[in-house]
Amino acid sequence: MELDPSLLRARLELSQALRGAQSFKEALDVVEGAPPPQKQEFAWLVEKGWALFSLGRYSDAKAGVAQALAISRTPDTLTQA
């Protein structure tokens, strides 16, 4: 399956579905496949953080959370999986 690179929401939803299926590496691959401009979006940063956390890469996930919080100070959003 190929994703339209301009559709960030579809990419994030696919990543969430993959995480739900315990396919954590694939979820991270989907997120990281986003075009560079989308990699500064709050939702992208949060989803990447969840994918990293799911892989046990806690330090990397923490750095992503800090970057997301620098964009938007809404920690409640970070708890949404």
Secondary structure, 3 states (H helix, E strand, C coil): CCCCCCCHHHHHHHHHHHHHCCCHHHHHHHHHCCCHHHHHCHHHHHHHHHHHHHCCCHHHHHHHHHHHHHHCCCHHHHCCC
